[in-house]
Amino acid sequence: MPNPLSTAPPKGPDHPAMNHAKAWQHVNTMAPDAIPAKVTQMDALIPVFGALASKPSVTQKDVIKAAADAAARGVATPSEAVKFISGMPTAPDALNPWLRNLYETNLSAQIHMKAAMLKQAQMQQQQAQQAAMPHPGAAPQ
């Protein structure tokens, strides 16, 4: 319960733009060589998150089944599936909002990871082009 004498504004859920910014910040801390594997994993998991989040009567059993299926298909490790299930809210009415937030956050991170991969590819292409250019003062061949 918030302190009624506090002068601080009440703390509610983060604004969606803040979640987007946090996803961007997280992606920028990732090792560049780790991003492609995470993109592949999220390409497989984001549709699952979306399907669960869009199901009005989603149950904990649905979430557990989806996590087990992801682990069985090799899309997630068993420990990732357990961590996912462990983070699931226990209140049935909190499950759908949790899944929607998970979907939105991972979709945002996916966009940032793909953008980082594009930027990395562009930088590699520019470096290759610069390496192929003759250097000033070099003897002609």
N, C-alpha and C positions, 0 to 999 in steps of 0.2 A: 504494500500500500504506500502510495507516495506521501511524503511529509506535507501536510496542509499548510505548514508555516514556511515552506521553502519558497524562495523567490525564483528558482530555476523553472523554466518551462517544463511541462510534463514530458517525459521521455516516451515516445511512441516508436513504432517501427520506422526504420530508415526510409527516407524518400527513395522511390525507385531509381532516380538518377544517382543517388549515393551508392546503391548496390552496384550499378553499372560502373561507377568510378572505382569501387573496391575490386571488381572483377578485372578492370584494366590494370590496376595497381598490382594485383596478384600475378597476372600474366607477365608483367614486366619484371617480376622477380624470378621467373622460371628460366632454367637453362635452355638456350635456343635448341639444343639437340633433343630436349625432352618434349618439346611442343608437338611435333608430328604424331608421336604415339598417343598423346593426350587428345589430339584432334580426332584421331581414328576412334579412340574409345568414346569420345563424346558424340561422334557421328552415329554410333550405335545406341548410346544411352539416352540422348535427348528425346528421340521419338517415344521411348518408353516412359520417360518422365511426363511428356506431354499427354500421352494416352491415359496415364494414371490421373494426372491433374484435371483432365477434362471429363473424367467419369464422376458424375454427381454422387453416386453411392459407393465410392471407393472405400475399401475396407483395409484393415491392417493385413489381412490374409492376402489381398491382392498385391500389396507392396512386398510382402515376404516372398510370394511366388515370383514376382518380377525380379527381385534381387537374386533369388536362387537360380532362376533361369539365366540371368546375366552371368553369374558365376559358372554355370554349367556350359554356357556357350564360349567361355573364355574372354568375354567382354570386360568382366571385372574379376578381380581376384576374390577368393573366398573371404579374405580379411576385409576387403573393401565392401563386400556384400553385408558382412556382419556389422561393420561400422555404419553403413547406410541404415540397416534395420534398427540398430541401437539408437540412432538419432531421430527415429520416428516418434512423433508425439503419441501419447497414450490416449488422449481425449479424442474420440471419433470426430467431433466437430472441428478439431484443429488439423486433422489430416489433410484435407483438401487444400487449405491455405498454405500449409507447409510444402505440399507437392507443387503448387503453383509457383511459390517463391523459388523452390529448387529448380524448376524448369526455367524460369526467367533468368535466374542467376547463371545457370550453366549455359544457357543460350547466349547471354551477354559475353561470358568468358570465351565461348567458342568463336564468336565474332572477333574478339580481340586476338585470340590465338591464330586465327586464319590471317588476320591483318599483319601480325608479327611475322608469319611465314612468308607472306608476300613481300614485306619490307626486307627480310633477310635474303630472299631470292633476288630482289632488285639490287641489293648491295653487292651480292656475289657476282651478278652479271656486270655491274659497273667495274668491279675490281678486275674481272677477266678482260674487259675491254681496255682498261687502262694498262694492264700488263702486256697486252698485245700491241699497244701503240709504241712507236720508236721514242726513245728518250732523247731530249735535246742534248746535243753534243756527242751523241753516239756515232760511231763510224757507220757509214752506209753499207748495206750488205749487197 
